[in-house]
Amino acid sequence: MGSYISSPQVLSRKVSGNYRVGCKDLMIEGLFMRLYFPTDSEITEISAHALWLPKPEYAHGLGEYLGASQQKMDLILMAIVGDKREDCIDNAQLSTKQDSWPIVIFSHGLGGSRTFYSTYCTSLASHGYIVAAIEHKDHSACWTFNLTEKNGEMVEEALKIQLIKNNDPDEFKLRNQQVEQRVAECVRALKVLEQLNAGVVPEKLLVGKDFDWTQFHNKLMTGSASIIGHSFGGATCLASTAFTKEFQKSIVLDGWMFALDPSQQQNSNQPTMFLNIGDWQWNENLEVMKKILPNNDANLLLTLNGGVHQSFSDFPFIFPNWMAKQFGVQGTTESSLCIQAAIELSIAFLQNGKDGAQKVKNEKYSTFITNEIYGREKFKS
C-alpha cells in the first residue's frame, strides 16, 4: 500500500557505517525482539526491506495511547505511512567480514514497539553492532502479541497497552512491576544471544523458524554487552544494570525515571550516558538522574536543546517535515541533526566511554548540546 502524503518510502539511516543492515524477528515464549545486524547482502529491491509497521494493530494501539480514534489512525496509515520500510533487508545473512560483533539490547519507550527506533538501531548495526530491539510484553508497547498453540494451530493473542492515569494511587507500583518484567526480558534477550553464540538455537521458536540462526555461532561478543533505551526504556536500562553486571555500559535516551525504586537507583552503577532533551525533562525527573550520576565516575549527562522527546525515534522521519512540526515530533533543532548527534555520541560512548562522547560533543555539537543539567523549568519566565 502506498501513501498520498509521504516522506521517502525507506527510512534511510542518518549516520551510515561501513555495512548494509539485515534484520530478523525472533519470538520465544515470553520474549519478542527484532535483531538488526551487519550484512553483505547486495539486494536493493524495496520489497526486500522490512515493513516499519508490520500490522495495523500497532497504529490502533498507538492511537489508543495518544487518545486518537481507530478511524483517524487508519487515515494516517493510508495517507501518510503506507507501506513504509526500514533501512534493513529482512532475512539477510550476517556479514562474514568480521570475526565477531559487539551486541546491544534496545528497550523502547511507553507506547513504542520493536520497529519504532529503526533509524537509530539500523545506524548502530551499520557500524558493526548487533542490536536486539525488544518488543516488551508488560503492556507498555502500543500493541504486541503472543503466539500459543491450540488444536495444532498457532493462535495470536493480542497484548494491548495498559493505560494508567497519572493520579492513580497504584501508578508507581504498576510501573515498577512493568520495569521489573522489562528487565527480565532484557536479561533473557542477552541469554538468547549467548545461546546463539554457543551454537544453540532456542527451542520452540514461535517466530523465526525459517532462519538459519546457527550463523551467529561464535560471532557475538557476549562478554561486553551494552543496553540502550528511550524514555521508559531508559529506566529499564538502569534497572537492568542494577540487576546484573552483564551489561557493561548503558545509554539512557531522554529517560523517564518514575518507575525506579531507591534500590534500583542506588545499584545502577555501570558506566552510563544520559542524553536528555532539555525541553522535555523536568526537575523531579532530573533529581533521580542526579542521584545516579555519582554512582560511577564514568557517567556522563548531556542535554540537547531544541529537540523533542520523539527525536530518538522514527516519528520525525515518518512524516514530511512540515507535518512533523504540526504533529509536535519536530523541534527547533533539525530532526536529522538530533538523531545524527545521538548516534555518533552513542557510538563514541560505546567505544571510548565518557571521554570519547565528550570529545565528539565538544568537536561537533557544542552549539546545541551542553553538559548543563536542566529541564523545561529553565524556559519558564
Order of alpha helices (4+ residues) and beta strands (2+ residues): beta-beta-beta-beta-alpha-alpha-beta-beta-alpha-beta-beta-beta-alpha-beta-alpha-beta-alpha-beta-alpha-beta-alpha-alpha-alpha-beta
